[in-house]
Amino acid sequence: MIAIRRDDLSGEQVRALLALHLEGMHASSPPGTVHALDLSGLKAPEVTVWTAWRGGALSGVGALKALGGGAGEIKSMRTHPDHLRKGVAAALLEHIIGEAHNRGYRRLSLETGGGPAFEPALALYRKRGFADGPAFGGYRPSVFNQFLHMDL
């Protein structure tokens, strides 16, 4: 069973997973194409962060950023390496989509990269109904960056 709870980012395990996320994004992306939020960005008032737990172990993290105008953006989705392919990302994604519905959002979007490192995440988002679309929220399109959207 996966328990998902709102997180204040004060825990050592959560901070370590977020640091791993940022390292992975930079290692898998060309310079200037990483838009992952650092700890201070995730603490912004318009961002809500949740962590997923399995048997007391941190298994993942994900966030929802309010964009205004009935839109939200998925940020910082990452599964802990010890919990890959166990449904953690899908559970977090469903939780975030549910929260977006509860907030009355009409659209949920995300920005991510391309290439082999990003394929599992892209497959998950597309399977859940996200579709490729235009850049949003101040992002600039590039050959590497991809933008996905879901109308709610």
Secondary structure, DSSP 8 states (H G I E B T S, - for coil): -EEEEE--S-SHHHHHHHHHHHHHHHHTS-TT------HHHHTSTTEEEEEEEETTEEEEEEEEEEEETTEEEEEEEEE-GGGTTSSHHHHHHHHHHHHHHHTT-SEEEEEE--SGGGHHHHHHHHHTT-EE----TT----SS-EEEEEE-
